[in-house]
Amino acid sequence: MNPTLFAPIAATGFAVAFLHAALPTHWLPFVLVGRGQQWSTGKTLSVTVLAGLGHVAFTIVLGVVLVGAGLAVQPRLGDMFGWLVGGLMTLLGVFYLWRGRHAHAHSHGEDKVIHRRYASDRAAIIALVALLTLSPCEAFLPVYLAGMKHGWTGFMALSTVLMAATATGMLLFTTLSLLGVRRLGLDRIARYESTILGVALIAMGMGVAFLEL
């Protein structure tokens, strides 16, 4: 793995995962349920970490399938593989840009959160962990695609980046919300998430195709 070529992919991956973790669905449910169940700050953050681990683990499993398939096909395509991956990422970026134009119709904000009190802490924790685990960070999968050239070493490094960015984002925004910091403009981030990701994916796709990242 060439660190110089890998660094832009890792940096973009961190930004993508952190941005995804900033969406209210990744921290607001823990704040609301924690208050409803009268959890301490430590317990709320512990449940947030547990759910984040499930979220990351499911994304990594999907990444293993994607990278495994790519590495199996790569020897047959030779030099065309980089162009194929770059082109696919660019198309995904265009799709995200298109989806971003309609983001106002699919809000990730507070209206998506169910305000309720659970019968037991166990039920609340299971619900929160399942909520996030079954919603993988699909935006990170193209980053795995971009790092495929760096093999399983690159995959492990990107998985570490995914875990670090997701944990940082979820814990940061959960903590700020528990401290009473209002909104932070995250509704605007949610609204433009697809547009930002689209631009990032197109830039990364161009880099993979033309700069051989």
N, C-alpha and C positions, 0 to 999 in steps of 0.2 A: 504494500500500500504506500503510495507516494503522498506524504503529508501535505506537500504544497498543493497538489491537485485535489486532495480530499478536503482541505480546509473550507473552501467555499460551499461545498455540499453540506458539511457539518454545520456551518454557520446558518445557512438557509434552513436546514432542518430544525435547528434550535428555535429560530424565529417562527417557523410554521407551527411547531408544537406549543410554544409559549402563547402565540396568538390564539390558537385553538383552546388552550386552557383558560384564556381570559373570557371566553363566552360564559354568560351567567349560568348556563346549564351545568357547568363544571365546578361551581362553587356556591351559588345561591341556594340550591336545595339543602346543602349541608348546614348553612346558616339558619335557614327557616326551620328545618327539622330539629336541629340542635336546640334552638330556642323553644320550640314546641315541646320537646322532651326534657327541657331544663338540664341539658348537658353542660358540663364545664367546658371552657375553651380548649383544654387539653384533649378531652374526649372528642369534641367536634373535629379537631384537627387530626386526631388519630383515625377517625372514621374516614375523613377526607383522604388521608394517605392510603388507607386500605382500598378504598374505591379507585384511587388513582393507579395503584398497582394492578388491579384487575383490568382497568382501562388500557394500561400500557401492555400488559401480558397478552391480551386479545389482539392488540395491534401487532405485536411482535410475531404471534402465531401466523397472522395473515401475511406478514412480511416474509416469514420463512417459506411459505408456499410460493409467494411471488418470486423471491430471489432464487429458490431452488429450480423453479420452472425456467427462469431466465438463464441460469448457468447451464442448464441442460441444453438449451437452444443455442447459446452463444457460439460454441465451436462450429456449428453448421453455417452460421451467418458471417463469420469473419469480421472484416472491416465494416460491413453494413450494419452490424449490431448497434454501434454507437449512433448512427444516423436514425435507426429505427427507434431506439429509446428516446433520443432527442425529439424526434418527430411526434412520438406518442405523448411525451410530456408537454410539448407545445400545444397539442390538441386538447389535452386536459386543462391546460392553462386557459385556452380560449373558452372551454366549457365553463370554467369557474367564472370568467369574466361575464359570460352570458348569464349565468345564474345570479351573479352579483347585481345585475340590472333589475332582477325581480326579488331581491332580498327582502324588500319591504313587505312582501306578501307571505314571508316565511320567517317571522321573527323568532330569535332564540332567547328573547328576553323573559321578563318576570311572568308574563302571561302564560308561559309554558309550564310554570312550576305549580304543582298541586299543593295548596295550603291545607295540611291536615295533621292531626296528631295520631301517632300509631299506638296500638294497644300495648306494645312492649318495646323496649330498646332493641331487642333482637330482631323484631319485625322491621323496625326502622332501619337498622344497619343493613339487613339483607336487601331491603328495597333500594337503598341508596347505592350499595355495591353493584347490584344487578343493573340498576339504571345506567351506571357509567360503563360497566364492563361490557354490556351488550351494545354500546355505542362507541366503537373503536375510532381512533383518530385516522379517518380515511384520508385526510389531507396529507398525512405523513407517508403514505404508501408510495407516492411518486418519488419521494426522497430516497426510499430504499431502492427504487428503480434506477435512480441516478447514480447511486453508489454501488451498483451491481458489479461494475468493472473492478472494484477493489475487493471482490470476493467476500468470504465469510468474516474475514478480519474487519473489513469495512462495515459489514452488517452489524457485528457486535458493537463497533464504535458508534454507529448511528443509533442502535438500540439504547446505548448509554446516554446519548444526547437526548433521545426521546424521553427517557425516564427523568433526566435532570430538568429538562424544560417543563415537562408536565407537572412534576412535583413542585418546582419553583412557582409556576403560575398559579396552580390550584391553592397552594398554601398561602401565597402572597395575597391573593384576592379574597380568600376566605378570612384570613386574619384581618385585613383592612375592613372588611364588612362587619366582622365581629366587634371591631373597635369603633364602629359607627361612621366610618368614612363613606360618604354618599356617592354611589353610582360610578364616579370616576370617569364618566364618559364612555363606559363600556358598552352601552347600548349602541353608540356610534360605531365602535369596533365591530360589534356583532353585525351591524347593518352592512359594513363594507368588508367583512371578512373574506367573502368569495372574491371580491375584486382584488384585494391585496394578495391573496393566494394565487389568483390567476396570473398576476404580473410576475410573482416570484417563480411560478412554475414555467412560464414562458422564458424568463431569463435563464433558468437552470437548464431547460431543454436546449436552448441555443448554445449554452456552454458545453453541454454534453456532446452535441452534434459537431460544433465547430472548434471548440477548444480542447476537446477530449478530456474533460474533467474526470 
